Amino acid sequence: MPSNQERGSHAHKELEQILIPVHGSLEVQLDNGKSLEKIVLDDPTRGLYVPSLVWRTLYNFSKDAVLLVLVSSAYNKEDYVRNYAEFLELVNA
């Protein structure tokens, strides 16, 4: 993943994730619709839990970054929220 590119930039309606930086590092920005939190993932012994209805953006990948993502359910395109305005409507409903 080139370090200048972003991944994520979406939320999930129900799916939950655990992000584990197996190698290298990256940064994660979490947005619950009210506040932002930036987290550096650089320790393979620590994972980051991301609950549903949290907008996540992954960026600043090191050249050697490998990220393991554990998910609570199988892929379902209907679970994705890719429009930020729609996300804000969901979390503020």
C-alpha positions as CSV (number, residue, x, y, z in Angstrom):
1,M,0.0,0.0,0.0
2,P,1.6,3.3,-1.0
3,S,2.1,5.5,2.1
4,N,0.2,8.4,0.5
5,Q,-3.0,6.5,-0.2
6,E,-6.0,5.9,2.1
7,R,-8.1,2.8,2.7
8,G,-11.4,2.5,4.4
9,S,-13.2,5.8,4.3
10,H,-16.5,4.1,5.2
11,A,-18.5,2.7,8.1
12,H,-20.4,-0.5,8.7
13,K,-24.0,-0.6,9.9
14,E,-23.5,-3.9,11.8
15,L,-20.1,-5.4,11.2
16,E,-17.4,-5.0,13.8
17,Q,-13.6,-5.3,13.2
18,I,-10.3,-5.8,15.0
19,L,-7.3,-4.3,13.2
20,I,-3.9,-5.9,14.0
21,P,-0.7,-4.5,12.5
22,V,1.1,-7.7,11.8
23,H,4.1,-5.8,10.4
24,G,5.0,-2.2,10.0
25,S,2.7,0.6,10.9
26,L,-0.2,2.7,9.9
27,E,-2.6,5.3,11.3
28,V,-6.3,5.0,11.8
29,Q,-8.8,7.9,12.1
30,L,-12.0,6.9,13.8
31,D,-15.1,9.2,13.7
32,N,-18.3,8.4,15.6
33,G,-20.1,11.4,14.2
34,K,-19.3,13.6,17.3
35,S,-15.5,13.3,17.7
36,L,-12.4,12.1,15.9
37,E,-9.6,10.0,17.3
38,K,-6.3,9.3,15.6
39,I,-4.5,6.1,16.5
40,V,-1.1,4.7,15.4
41,L,-1.0,1.0,14.9
42,D,2.6,-0.2,15.2
43,D,2.6,-3.1,17.7
44,P,1.6,-6.5,16.4
45,T,0.7,-7.6,20.0
46,R,-2.1,-5.0,20.2
47,G,-5.2,-4.8,18.1
48,L,-7.8,-2.0,17.6
49,Y,-11.5,-2.8,18.0
50,V,-13.7,-0.8,15.6
51,P,-17.4,-1.1,16.5
52,S,-20.2,-0.7,14.0
53,L,-21.3,2.8,13.0
54,V,-17.8,4.2,13.3
55,W,-16.3,5.9,10.2
56,R,-12.7,4.6,9.7
57,T,-9.9,5.9,7.5
58,L,-6.6,4.1,7.3
59,Y,-3.5,6.0,6.1
60,N,0.2,6.7,6.4
61,F,1.1,3.1,5.8
62,S,4.8,2.2,6.2
63,K,6.4,0.5,3.2
64,D,6.4,-2.8,5.0
65,A,2.9,-2.6,6.5
66,V,0.8,-5.7,6.8
67,L,-2.6,-5.4,8.4
68,L,-4.8,-8.3,9.6
69,V,-8.5,-7.5,9.8
70,L,-10.8,-9.8,11.8
71,V,-14.5,-9.3,11.1
72,S,-17.7,-10.3,12.9
73,S,-19.5,-11.5,9.8
74,A,-19.1,-12.3,6.1
75,Y,-18.9,-9.6,3.4
76,N,-22.2,-7.9,2.8
77,K,-22.2,-4.9,0.4
78,E,-25.5,-3.7,2.0
79,D,-23.7,-3.2,5.4
80,Y,-21.3,-0.6,4.0
81,V,-22.0,3.2,4.4
82,R,-19.7,4.9,1.9
83,N,-21.4,8.3,2.0
84,Y,-20.3,10.5,4.9
85,A,-23.6,12.5,4.9
86,E,-25.6,9.2,5.1
87,F,-23.3,8.1,7.9
88,L,-24.0,11.3,9.9
89,E,-27.8,10.8,9.4
90,L,-27.5,7.2,10.8
91,V,-25.5,8.0,13.9
92,N,-27.6,11.1,14.7
93,A,-31.0,9.4,14.1
